[in-house]
């Protein structure tokens, strides 16, 4: 029997189908997977691993046994696809000249990337710091909020994910990652998440207008809140707040000297059809965090962008990471941005959104198991009906659909146990998108029989 606590950000590694998946692998694959389990710490969501990847190119993963699958998961790093030749070539050239920038010095690629991000970002988001990962960038944002407001408390949302370090877990609300950890940062206040399809609990509903009023009430009662942290569009199960909510939130933060921090680690850089997801709401945060795809799916790279007015901290260090101004990472990021711009990937994301939405809406009409379809750009969630028989039944069916698709050549993320999340690279062609969706529809058809 499935247990609900096993479900959160990703799929469960305790399902019978996952075990069957292992048993049906080739002998060589099994040997490598066993070596993996014996080498690395066991952890939920990734042990046992599903397969062994030999090559990643464009939208495809090729396994060591030759099986090829579309990757509509990609850990959200593949805006420009895997192994984009321009990104790889730029990194190779940089490795030949300057592979690492020693502390106390700077380098041209890092400066150029900082200037480029300031040019792209709306408003006065012109100051930046880099880090090897977005978790660290979230930590820098939290410190900057404390330094510039003199207040240490935060508000963020339950079910959110902002990284796996202790400070990021504190503002994160994903129960799966917080269990058995013990005390986290003091002053981390959580509110219910945006939930656009079904109420959080039976007989109750909390729309985002009520949520905004609730947040305002908390802020007025507590004078120590210095930061509000959220994804402007939640990545895992694709939840989108209303413009009214976002504008009200911006007003609350401005009035009470609360720094509004948008975590765009998984949703920025064109995923939603705009370079920054918050551009859909006609507001500007005080800080925004980028990561994942910033390194072109080839190098770990993250950035904190902040309002230039916040550049008032000189007596301490916000980051000071060894690889903070990595020239290789900066070149990978610069080239990724160039590819997004020169290949028209923002326009492609908006264009293919129509194709994706139309096909999924048709599936919704054809297959009663689909309760809701929601998305923007090339980020979509398909929520299976929770109350069809039981919630556990929907989760079992999501697991079955995912494994059927894996067998037939399509990989994607399952979130919250019953949401199929589709996150293809922005470079995907319409023909490839159509082929992948046909694999998904075949699995849905089989689940209905």
C-alpha positions as CSV (number, residue, x, y, z in Angstrom):
1,X,0.0,0.0,0.0
2,X,1.2,3.5,-0.8
3,X,1.7,5.9,2.1
4,X,0.9,9.5,1.6
5,X,4.0,10.7,3.5
6,X,6.2,9.2,0.8
7,X,4.9,11.7,-1.7
8,X,6.2,15.2,-2.1
9,X,8.4,16.9,-4.6
10,X,9.0,13.8,-6.7
11,X,7.9,10.2,-7.3
12,X,8.2,7.5,-4.7
13,X,11.1,5.1,-4.8
14,X,9.1,2.5,-2.8
15,X,6.5,1.5,-5.4
16,X,6.2,-2.0,-6.7
17,X,6.5,-0.6,-10.3
18,X,9.9,0.9,-9.4
19,X,11.1,-2.5,-8.2
20,X,9.7,-4.1,-11.4
21,X,11.5,-1.5,-13.4
22,X,14.8,-2.6,-11.8
23,X,14.1,-6.3,-12.4
24,X,13.5,-5.7,-16.1
25,X,16.8,-3.9,-16.7
26,X,19.7,-5.5,-18.6
27,X,22.3,-7.3,-16.6
28,X,24.9,-4.5,-17.1
29,X,22.4,-1.8,-16.0
30,X,21.5,-3.8,-12.9
31,X,25.2,-4.1,-12.0
32,X,25.8,-0.4,-12.3
33,X,22.6,0.4,-10.3
34,X,23.7,-1.9,-7.5
35,X,27.1,-0.2,-7.5
36,X,25.3,3.1,-7.2
37,X,23.3,2.0,-4.2
38,X,26.4,0.6,-2.5
39,X,28.4,3.8,-3.2
40,X,26.1,6.6,-2.3
41,X,23.9,7.4,0.7
42,X,20.4,6.1,0.3
43,X,17.9,8.8,0.1
44,X,14.3,9.2,-0.8
45,X,13.4,10.2,-4.4
46,X,16.6,8.8,-5.8
47,X,17.4,5.4,-4.4
48,X,17.2,3.1,-6.2
49,X,18.0,5.1,-9.4
50,X,15.9,4.1,-12.4
51,X,18.6,3.7,-15.1
52,X,22.1,4.6,-16.1
53,X,22.5,7.5,-18.6
54,X,25.2,7.2,-21.2
55,X,24.5,10.4,-23.2
56,X,22.2,13.4,-23.1
57,X,21.6,15.5,-26.3
58,X,18.9,18.0,-27.0
59,X,15.7,16.6,-25.5
60,X,16.9,13.0,-25.3
61,X,18.6,10.7,-22.8
62,X,20.3,7.6,-24.0
63,X,20.8,4.8,-21.5
64,X,23.8,2.4,-21.5
65,X,21.6,-0.3,-23.0
66,X,20.8,2.0,-25.9
67,X,17.3,3.0,-24.9
68,X,16.4,6.6,-25.8
69,X,13.8,8.6,-23.9
70,X,12.5,12.2,-24.2
71,X,13.4,14.0,-21.0
72,X,10.5,16.2,-19.9
73,X,11.9,16.3,-16.4
74,X,15.5,17.4,-16.8
75,X,15.7,18.8,-13.3
76,X,14.7,22.1,-15.1
77,X,18.3,22.6,-16.3
78,X,17.7,22.0,-20.0
79,X,16.2,25.2,-21.4
80,X,18.6,25.0,-24.3
81,X,18.6,21.2,-24.3
82,X,21.4,18.9,-23.2
83,X,24.8,19.4,-24.7
84,X,24.1,22.4,-26.8
85,X,27.1,22.7,-29.1
86,X,27.5,26.4,-28.6
87,X,27.6,26.1,-24.8
88,X,30.0,23.1,-24.9
89,X,32.3,24.8,-27.3
90,X,32.4,28.0,-25.3
91,X,33.2,26.1,-22.1
92,X,36.0,24.2,-23.9
93,X,37.6,27.4,-25.1
94,X,37.4,28.9,-21.6
95,X,39.0,25.9,-20.1
96,X,42.0,26.4,-22.3
97,X,42.7,29.9,-20.9
98,X,41.2,30.4,-17.4
99,X,39.5,27.5,-15.7
100,X,39.3,29.0,-12.2
101,X,39.4,32.5,-10.8
102,X,41.3,32.8,-7.5
103,X,39.8,34.8,-4.7
104,X,40.8,38.5,-4.6
105,X,40.8,38.6,-8.4
106,X,38.0,38.9,-10.9
107,X,37.7,37.9,-14.6
108,X,36.0,39.2,-17.8
109,X,33.4,36.4,-18.2
110,X,32.0,36.9,-14.7
111,X,31.8,40.7,-15.1
112,X,30.2,40.3,-18.5
113,X,27.6,37.9,-17.1
114,X,26.8,40.3,-14.2
115,X,26.2,43.1,-16.7
116,X,24.1,41.0,-19.0
117,X,21.8,39.9,-16.2
118,X,21.4,43.5,-15.1
119,X,20.5,44.4,-18.6
120,X,17.9,41.6,-18.8
121,X,16.3,42.2,-15.5
122,X,13.5,44.7,-15.2
123,X,13.8,47.8,-13.1
124,X,16.7,48.3,-10.7
125,X,17.7,44.6,-10.3
126,X,21.3,45.5,-11.2
127,X,23.5,44.1,-8.4
128,X,24.4,40.5,-8.3
129,X,26.4,37.7,-6.7
130,X,27.1,34.2,-8.1
131,X,27.2,30.9,-6.4
132,X,27.7,27.2,-7.4
133,X,24.0,26.4,-6.7
134,X,20.7,28.2,-6.1
135,X,20.4,26.9,-2.5
136,X,23.4,29.0,-1.7
137,X,21.9,32.0,-3.5
138,X,18.8,31.6,-1.4
139,X,21.0,31.7,1.7
140,X,22.6,34.9,0.4
141,X,19.2,36.5,-0.2
142,X,18.1,35.7,3.4
143,X,21.2,37.2,4.8
144,X,20.8,40.3,2.6
145,X,17.2,40.7,3.8
146,X,18.4,40.6,7.4
147,X,21.2,43.1,6.9
148,X,19.1,45.6,5.1
149,X,15.9,45.4,7.2
150,X,17.3,44.6,10.6
151,X,14.6,41.9,10.9
152,X,15.2,38.2,11.0
153,X,11.7,36.6,10.4
154,X,10.5,35.3,7.1
155,X,7.2,34.3,5.5
156,X,7.1,31.5,2.9
157,X,4.7,28.8,1.8
158,X,4.0,25.3,2.9
159,X,4.8,22.7,0.2
160,X,7.5,25.0,-1.4
161,X,11.0,24.0,-2.1
162,X,13.9,26.4,-2.0
163,X,16.9,24.1,-1.6
164,X,18.2,21.4,0.8
165,X,20.6,23.3,3.1
166,X,19.4,24.1,6.6
167,X,18.6,27.7,5.9
168,X,16.8,26.9,2.6
169,X,14.9,24.1,4.3
170,X,13.8,26.6,7.0
171,X,11.9,28.8,4.5
172,X,11.0,25.8,2.4
173,X,7.7,24.1,3.2
174,X,8.1,20.6,1.7
175,X,7.4,18.3,4.6
176,X,9.3,15.5,2.9
177,X,12.6,17.4,3.3
178,X,12.0,18.7,6.8
179,X,11.3,15.5,8.7
180,X,13.7,14.2,11.3
181,X,15.9,17.3,10.9
182,X,15.2,19.0,14.2
183,X,15.2,22.8,14.8
184,X,15.6,25.0,11.8
185,X,16.1,28.7,11.5
186,X,14.0,30.6,14.1
187,X,11.3,33.0,12.8
188,X,10.4,31.0,9.7
189,X,6.6,31.5,9.3
190,X,4.7,29.5,6.8
191,X,1.3,30.2,5.1
192,X,-0.8,27.8,2.9
193,X,0.3,27.5,-0.7
194,X,-1.5,28.7,-3.8
195,X,-3.9,26.0,-4.6
196,X,-5.9,26.7,-7.8
197,X,-7.6,23.4,-8.4
198,X,-8.9,21.6,-5.3
199,X,-9.2,22.9,-1.7
200,X,-6.4,22.0,0.7
201,X,-8.8,20.1,2.9
202,X,-12.4,18.9,2.5
203,X,-15.1,21.5,2.9
204,X,-12.7,24.4,3.0
205,X,-11.4,26.8,0.4
206,X,-8.7,29.5,0.5
207,X,-8.4,31.5,-2.6
208,X,-5.4,33.8,-3.1
209,X,-7.3,36.9,-2.3
210,X,-8.0,35.5,1.2
211,X,-4.4,34.4,1.4
212,X,-3.2,37.9,0.7
213,X,-5.4,39.2,3.5
214,X,-4.1,36.5,5.8
215,X,-0.5,37.5,5.0
216,X,-1.2,41.1,5.6
217,X,-2.8,40.2,9.0
218,X,0.4,38.3,10.0
219,X,2.6,41.1,8.9
220,X,0.7,43.7,11.0
221,X,0.8,41.5,14.1
222,X,4.5,40.8,13.8
223,X,7.0,43.5,13.4
224,X,10.0,41.3,12.8
225,X,9.3,40.0,9.3
226,X,12.1,41.0,6.9
227,X,11.6,38.7,3.9
228,X,8.8,37.0,1.9
229,X,10.1,34.1,-0.2
230,X,8.2,32.4,-3.0
231,X,8.3,31.0,-6.5
232,X,6.2,33.4,-8.6
233,X,4.9,30.2,-10.3
234,X,5.3,27.0,-8.3
235,X,7.4,24.6,-10.3
236,X,6.6,21.2,-8.8
237,X,2.8,21.1,-9.5
238,X,2.5,24.2,-11.6
239,X,0.5,26.6,-9.4
240,X,0.0,30.2,-10.6
241,X,-1.2,33.0,-8.4
242,X,-3.5,35.7,-9.7
243,X,-2.2,39.1,-10.7
244,X,-4.3,40.6,-8.0
245,X,-2.5,38.5,-5.4
246,X,0.9,39.4,-6.6
247,X,0.2,43.1,-6.7
248,X,-1.3,43.0,-3.2
249,X,1.8,41.1,-2.0
250,X,4.1,43.6,-3.5
251,X,2.2,46.4,-1.8
252,X,2.3,44.7,1.6
253,X,6.1,44.1,1.3
254,X,6.7,47.7,0.3
255,X,4.6,49.2,3.1
256,X,6.2,47.1,5.8
257,X,9.8,47.1,4.7
258,X,9.8,43.4,3.8
259,X,12.1,42.2,1.0
260,X,10.2,40.3,-1.6
261,X,12.4,37.4,-2.8
262,X,11.4,35.5,-5.9
263,X,12.9,32.1,-6.4
264,X,13.1,31.5,-10.1
265,X,15.6,28.6,-9.9
266,X,13.4,26.2,-11.9
267,X,11.1,28.6,-13.7
268,X,13.3,31.4,-15.0
269,X,15.2,31.9,-18.3
270,X,12.3,31.5,-20.7
271,X,10.5,28.5,-19.2
272,X,7.3,30.5,-18.9
273,X,7.7,32.4,-22.2
274,X,9.4,35.4,-20.5
275,X,13.0,35.6,-19.4
276,X,11.8,36.0,-15.8
277,X,8.5,34.4,-14.7
278,X,7.6,37.4,-12.5
279,X,7.3,39.6,-15.7
280,X,3.9,38.0,-16.2
281,X,2.7,40.0,-13.1
282,X,3.9,43.5,-13.9
283,X,5.7,43.7,-10.6
284,X,9.3,43.7,-9.5
285,X,10.8,41.9,-6.5
286,X,13.6,43.2,-4.3
287,X,15.6,40.1,-5.2
288,X,15.4,37.2,-7.6
289,X,17.4,33.9,-7.6
290,X,18.3,32.1,-10.7
291,X,19.9,28.7,-11.0
292,X,19.6,25.3,-12.7
293,X,19.4,26.2,-16.4
294,X,21.7,29.2,-15.9
295,X,24.6,26.9,-16.5
296,X,23.2,25.6,-19.8
297,X,22.6,22.1,-18.4
298,X,26.4,21.7,-18.3
299,X,27.8,23.6,-15.3
300,X,26.4,24.3,-11.8
301,X,25.7,28.1,-11.8
302,X,23.4,30.3,-9.8
303,X,22.9,34.0,-9.3
304,X,21.3,36.4,-6.8
305,X,20.0,39.6,-8.5
306,X,19.0,42.4,-6.2
307,X,17.9,46.0,-6.2
308,X,20.9,48.3,-6.4
309,X,19.5,50.1,-3.3
310,X,20.4,47.0,-1.2
311,X,24.1,47.3,-1.9
312,X,24.8,48.6,1.5
313,X,26.6,45.7,3.2
314,X,30.4,46.0,3.4
315,X,31.3,44.8,6.9
316,X,30.4,41.2,6.2
317,X,30.2,38.7,3.4
318,X,27.0,37.5,1.7
319,X,28.5,34.7,-0.2
320,X,32.3,34.4,-0.6
321,X,32.1,31.0,-2.3
322,X,35.2,29.4,-3.7
323,X,33.7,29.1,-7.2
324,X,31.6,32.3,-6.9
325,X,33.0,34.0,-10.1
326,X,33.8,30.8,-12.0
327,X,34.9,31.9,-15.5
328,X,33.7,28.5,-17.0
329,X,30.3,28.9,-15.3
330,X,30.0,32.5,-16.4
331,X,30.8,31.6,-20.0
332,X,28.3,28.7,-19.9
333,X,25.6,31.1,-18.6
334,X,26.5,33.9,-21.1
335,X,26.3,31.4,-24.0
336,X,23.0,30.0,-22.7
337,X,21.5,33.5,-22.6
338,X,22.8,34.1,-26.1
339,X,21.2,30.9,-27.4
340,X,17.8,31.8,-25.7
341,X,17.9,35.2,-27.4
342,X,19.4,34.3,-30.8
343,X,17.3,31.1,-31.3
344,X,14.1,32.9,-30.3
345,X,13.4,30.5,-27.5
346,X,11.1,32.9,-25.6
347,X,8.9,33.1,-28.7
348,X,9.1,29.3,-29.2
349,X,8.0,28.7,-25.6
350,X,5.0,30.9,-26.1
351,X,4.2,29.3,-29.5
352,X,4.5,25.7,-28.3
353,X,2.4,26.5,-25.2
354,X,-0.6,26.6,-27.5
355,X,0.2,23.2,-29.0
356,X,0.8,21.7,-25.6
357,X,-2.3,23.2,-24.0
358,X,-4.6,22.1,-26.9
359,X,-3.4,18.6,-26.8
360,X,-3.6,18.2,-23.0
361,X,-7.1,19.8,-22.9
362,X,-8.2,17.2,-25.5
363,X,-6.8,14.5,-23.3
364,X,-8.7,15.9,-20.4
365,X,-11.9,15.6,-22.3
366,X,-11.1,12.1,-23.3
367,X,-9.8,10.6,-20.1
368,X,-11.8,11.1,-16.9
369,X,-8.7,10.4,-14.8
370,X,-7.5,13.9,-15.6
371,X,-9.0,16.5,-13.2
372,X,-7.1,19.6,-14.2
373,X,-4.6,20.9,-16.8
374,X,-2.6,24.0,-16.0
375,X,0.5,25.6,-17.3
376,X,2.3,28.4,-19.0
377,X,5.0,28.4,-21.6
378,X,6.7,25.0,-21.6
379,X,5.8,24.1,-18.0
380,X,2.5,22.2,-17.5
381,X,0.9,20.1,-14.8
382,X,-1.7,17.4,-15.3
383,X,-3.5,16.7,-12.0
384,X,-5.1,13.3,-11.8
385,X,-8.5,13.3,-10.0
386,X,-7.8,12.9,-6.3
387,X,-11.2,11.5,-5.3
388,X,-11.5,8.9,-8.1
389,X,-12.1,6.0,-5.8
390,X,-9.4,7.2,-3.3
391,X,-6.5,9.6,-3.3
392,X,-4.2,6.6,-3.1
393,X,-5.7,5.2,-6.3
394,X,-4.9,8.4,-8.2
395,X,-1.3,8.1,-6.9
396,X,-1.1,4.5,-8.0
397,X,-2.4,5.4,-11.4
398,X,0.1,8.3,-11.7
399,X,2.9,5.8,-10.9
400,X,1.6,3.4,-13.5
401,X,1.4,6.1,-16.2
402,X,4.9,7.3,-15.4
403,X,6.4,3.8,-15.7
404,X,4.5,3.0,-18.8
405,X,5.8,6.2,-20.4
406,X,9.4,5.4,-19.2
407,X,9.1,2.1,-21.0
408,X,7.9,3.8,-24.2
409,X,10.3,6.6,-24.3
410,X,9.2,9.6,-22.2
411,X,10.4,10.7,-18.8
412,X,8.7,13.3,-16.6
413,X,8.3,14.3,-13.0
414,X,5.4,13.2,-10.7
415,X,4.7,15.8,-8.0
416,X,2.5,15.6,-4.9
417,X,1.8,12.0,-5.8
418,X,-0.8,12.7,-8.5
419,X,0.5,15.6,-10.7
420,X,2.3,14.7,-13.9
421,X,4.6,17.6,-14.6
422,X,5.9,18.3,-18.1
423,X,9.0,20.4,-18.5
424,X,10.6,19.9,-22.0
425,X,13.6,21.8,-23.3
426,X,12.7,25.1,-25.0
427,X,14.6,23.9,-28.1
428,X,12.2,21.0,-28.7
429,X,10.5,20.9,-32.1
430,X,6.8,20.8,-32.6
431,X,7.2,17.3,-34.1
432,X,9.1,16.1,-31.1
433,X,6.6,17.6,-28.7
434,X,3.8,15.9,-30.6
435,X,5.6,12.5,-30.5
436,X,6.2,12.7,-26.8
437,X,2.6,13.7,-26.1
438,X,1.5,10.7,-28.1
439,X,3.5,8.5,-25.7
440,X,1.7,10.1,-22.8
441,X,-1.7,9.7,-24.3
442,X,-1.1,6.0,-25.0
443,X,-0.2,5.5,-21.3
444,X,-3.4,7.4,-20.3
445,X,-5.4,5.2,-22.6
446,X,-3.9,2.1,-21.1
447,X,-4.7,3.4,-17.6
448,X,-8.4,3.7,-18.5
449,X,-8.6,0.0,-19.5
